[in-house]
């Protein structure tokens, strides 16, 4: 087993999981609203949505990764598109505001259901797995089959854990968080996204120089 490759993909999964966990979006908004309306347990249920919504996407991504690994031109194209996607997400992190805290106290929380539906209807989830997860897994699937699995598990566990931690803090502070610290976290996430984008460009350049 190529331990270094597995470790590298695991670290990538953890890093991207932290970034996606902190970055404001439809699911994080639902997690916060459910926490404020129904308490920490409601927020935790909403935060668990990626485990159930991303599973099929992971399976498809792993299957595609095996094929993409044998098609250098396809990996080149997807790596460039993935780099653009990550760059856009990274730049957005420098201007995003923390998610809104408005909620309706009279609304009975169906936190788990709402978390699932929100993630299923979020197009960024599909783009992320096919444009980011796909190239990352394709780069290692033929060398070490366990590496893509380690990436997927690390990402899912981390994103759920981060959103659960955020739900916990919101349940304790009732939404009174430091906006400046949240924005600093977003900027750090943006930098991480840009670093990954550069790694995708480097991968594409390597393929180009190798003659695809």
C-alpha positions as CSV (number, residue, x, y, z in Angstrom):
1,X,0.0,0.0,0.0
2,X,1.3,3.5,-0.9
3,X,0.9,5.1,2.5
4,X,2.1,8.5,1.4
5,X,-0.6,8.7,-1.4
6,X,-3.3,7.7,1.0
7,X,-2.1,10.2,3.6
8,X,-2.0,13.0,1.0
9,X,-5.5,12.3,-0.2
10,X,-6.8,12.1,3.4
11,X,-5.2,15.5,4.2
12,X,-6.8,16.9,1.0
13,X,-10.2,15.5,2.0
14,X,-9.9,17.0,5.5
15,X,-8.8,20.4,4.2
16,X,-11.5,20.7,1.7
17,X,-14.0,19.4,4.2
18,X,-13.1,22.2,6.6
19,X,-13.4,24.8,3.8
20,X,-16.7,23.5,2.6
21,X,-17.9,23.2,6.2
22,X,-17.2,26.8,7.0
23,X,-18.2,28.4,3.7
24,X,-21.7,29.9,3.7
25,X,-24.1,28.2,1.5
26,X,-27.7,26.7,1.4
27,X,-26.9,23.8,3.7
28,X,-25.0,25.9,6.4
29,X,-27.9,28.3,6.4
30,X,-30.3,25.4,7.1
31,X,-28.1,24.1,9.8
32,X,-28.0,27.4,11.6
33,X,-31.7,28.1,11.2
34,X,-32.6,24.6,12.5
35,X,-30.2,25.1,15.4
36,X,-31.8,28.4,16.4
37,X,-35.3,27.1,15.9
38,X,-34.9,23.6,17.3
39,X,-31.7,23.4,19.3
40,X,-28.4,21.7,18.8
41,X,-29.8,18.3,18.0
42,X,-31.9,19.8,15.1
43,X,-28.8,21.5,13.7
44,X,-26.8,18.3,14.0
45,X,-29.4,16.4,12.1
46,X,-29.3,18.9,9.3
47,X,-25.5,18.9,9.3
48,X,-25.5,15.1,8.7
49,X,-27.2,15.5,5.3
50,X,-23.9,15.1,3.2
51,X,-23.5,11.5,4.5
52,X,-26.8,10.6,2.7
53,X,-26.8,13.0,-0.3
54,X,-23.1,12.7,-1.3
55,X,-22.9,8.9,-1.2
56,X,-24.3,8.2,-4.7
57,X,-22.1,11.1,-6.1
58,X,-19.0,9.6,-4.5
59,X,-19.8,6.2,-6.1
60,X,-20.3,7.8,-9.5
61,X,-17.1,9.9,-9.0
62,X,-15.0,6.8,-8.1
63,X,-16.3,5.0,-11.2
64,X,-15.6,8.0,-13.4
65,X,-12.2,8.5,-11.8
66,X,-11.1,5.0,-12.9
67,X,-12.1,5.9,-16.5
68,X,-10.7,9.4,-16.4
69,X,-7.4,8.1,-15.2
70,X,-7.0,6.3,-18.6
71,X,-8.0,9.4,-20.6
72,X,-5.3,12.0,-20.2
73,X,-7.1,14.6,-22.4
74,X,-10.2,14.3,-20.3
75,X,-8.3,14.6,-17.0
76,X,-6.5,17.7,-18.6
77,X,-9.9,19.3,-19.4
78,X,-11.5,18.5,-16.1
79,X,-8.5,19.7,-14.2
80,X,-8.6,23.1,-15.9
81,X,-12.4,23.4,-15.3
82,X,-11.9,22.3,-11.7
83,X,-9.2,24.9,-11.3
84,X,-11.6,27.6,-12.5
85,X,-14.4,26.3,-10.2
86,X,-12.0,26.3,-7.2
87,X,-10.7,29.8,-8.1
88,X,-14.3,31.2,-8.3
89,X,-15.1,29.6,-4.9
90,X,-11.9,30.9,-3.4
91,X,-12.5,34.5,-4.6
92,X,-16.0,34.4,-3.3
93,X,-14.8,33.6,0.2
94,X,-13.2,37.1,0.4
95,X,-16.6,38.8,-0.2
96,X,-19.1,36.4,1.4
97,X,-21.1,37.5,4.4
98,X,-21.9,35.1,7.3
99,X,-25.3,33.3,6.6
100,X,-28.5,35.1,7.7
101,X,-29.7,34.3,11.2
102,X,-33.4,35.0,10.4
103,X,-35.8,32.2,11.3
104,X,-39.4,31.6,12.2
105,X,-39.8,30.3,15.7
106,X,-43.3,29.0,14.9
107,X,-42.0,26.7,12.3
108,X,-41.7,23.1,13.5
109,X,-38.2,21.9,12.5
110,X,-38.0,18.9,10.2
111,X,-34.2,19.4,10.2
112,X,-33.0,16.1,8.7
113,X,-35.5,16.3,5.8
114,X,-34.7,19.9,5.1
115,X,-30.9,19.3,5.2
116,X,-31.3,16.4,2.7
117,X,-33.5,18.4,0.3
118,X,-31.2,21.4,0.5
119,X,-28.1,19.5,-0.4
120,X,-29.8,17.5,-3.1
121,X,-31.0,20.8,-4.8
122,X,-27.6,22.5,-4.5
123,X,-25.8,22.4,-7.9
124,X,-22.5,23.2,-6.2
125,X,-22.5,19.7,-4.6
126,X,-22.6,18.0,-8.0
127,X,-20.0,20.4,-9.5
128,X,-17.7,19.8,-6.5
129,X,-17.6,16.0,-6.7
130,X,-17.3,15.9,-10.5
131,X,-14.8,18.8,-11.0
132,X,-12.8,18.6,-7.7
133,X,-13.3,15.1,-6.2
134,X,-13.1,13.5,-9.7
135,X,-9.6,14.8,-10.7
136,X,-8.2,14.2,-7.2
137,X,-9.4,10.6,-7.1
138,X,-8.4,10.0,-10.7
139,X,-4.8,11.1,-10.0
140,X,-4.4,8.1,-7.6
141,X,-7.0,5.5,-8.3
142,X,-4.7,3.4,-10.5
143,X,-1.7,3.7,-8.1
144,X,-3.6,3.0,-4.8
145,X,-7.3,2.2,-4.9
146,X,-7.6,3.0,-1.2
147,X,-6.6,6.6,-1.7
148,X,-9.8,7.8,-3.3
149,X,-11.8,6.1,-0.6
150,X,-9.7,7.8,2.1
151,X,-10.3,11.1,0.5
152,X,-14.1,10.6,0.3
153,X,-14.4,9.4,3.9
154,X,-12.1,12.2,5.2
155,X,-14.1,14.8,3.3
156,X,-17.5,13.6,4.5
157,X,-16.5,13.1,8.1
158,X,-14.8,16.5,8.2
159,X,-17.6,18.5,6.6
160,X,-20.3,17.0,8.8
161,X,-18.1,17.5,11.9
162,X,-17.4,21.2,11.1
163,X,-21.0,22.0,10.4
164,X,-22.0,20.2,13.7
165,X,-19.4,22.3,15.6
166,X,-20.9,25.4,14.0
167,X,-24.3,24.3,15.1
168,X,-23.0,23.7,18.6
169,X,-21.6,27.2,18.8
170,X,-24.8,28.8,17.5
171,X,-26.9,26.8,20.0
172,X,-24.7,28.2,22.8
173,X,-24.4,31.8,21.6
174,X,-27.9,32.1,20.1
175,X,-26.4,33.5,16.9
176,X,-24.2,36.1,18.7
177,X,-21.0,35.2,16.9
178,X,-18.0,37.4,16.0
179,X,-18.6,38.4,12.4
180,X,-15.0,39.6,12.0
181,X,-13.6,36.2,13.1
182,X,-16.1,34.4,10.8
183,X,-14.9,36.5,7.9
184,X,-11.3,35.8,8.8
185,X,-12.1,32.1,8.6
186,X,-13.7,32.6,5.2
187,X,-10.6,34.4,3.9
188,X,-8.4,31.5,5.1
189,X,-10.7,29.1,3.3
190,X,-10.5,31.2,0.2
191,X,-6.7,31.0,0.3
192,X,-6.9,27.2,0.7
193,X,-9.2,27.0,-2.3
194,X,-6.8,29.0,-4.4
195,X,-3.9,26.8,-3.4
196,X,-5.9,23.7,-4.6
197,X,-6.8,25.6,-7.8
198,X,-3.1,26.1,-8.5
199,X,-2.4,22.4,-7.9
200,X,-5.0,21.6,-10.5
201,X,-3.4,23.9,-13.0
202,X,0.0,22.3,-12.2
203,X,-1.6,18.9,-12.9
204,X,-2.9,20.1,-16.2
205,X,0.4,21.6,-17.2
206,X,2.2,18.3,-16.3
207,X,-0.2,16.4,-18.5
208,X,0.3,18.9,-21.4
209,X,4.1,18.7,-21.1
210,X,3.8,14.9,-21.2
211,X,2.0,15.1,-24.5
212,X,-1.3,13.9,-22.9
